[in-house]
Amino acid sequence: MSMSDTPTDWTDWTDDRTTDHDPHNLVPSGFVDAWNSQTSETVTTIPEALAVAERAPSSTPHGELRRCPSCESVTVTSKTAIVERENQEPGAHKCAACGAHFDEPLASREAELDPSQATLGEVVR
C-alpha cells in the first residue's frame, strides 16, 4: 500500500500490492492456462487455477486408491502433524468419510484382485 505521502483524502490512496502468488517460483509455467482450459470459468490467477484443480476428480484410478479398514472408503488422508498433540487420536491415517483413525489402510481393490484367470472347472454356479 503506497503511502509515501500521508493522504489527506483516501481517494489519493493506491493499492500497489503485488498479485504474485508464487514468490518462490514453484508453480510450473502454463499451470493457469492448463486449468483455464479445463473449465467454463475464466481462470487468470494461480488461486483461481488451484480452486479449479482442487475440484477436479483424482487422476489416480479408483481401484488403485488405499481404503479405510472400517468403511472401505477411498477418502483416506495421512496425518501431517509433526508433534503429537494431547487430543490427537492414535493412528497415522484418518478416513474423511467415517472419521476412523488407523495405522495401516487397506490395500487397493486392484492389489487384492487375483490376476490369474479361473478355468471352467473352477467356476461354481
Secondary structure by P-SEA (a helix, b strand, c coil): cccccccccccccccccccccccccccccaaaaaaaaacccccccaaaaaaaaaacccccccccbbbbcccccccbbbbcccccccccccccccccccccccccccccccccccccccccccccc
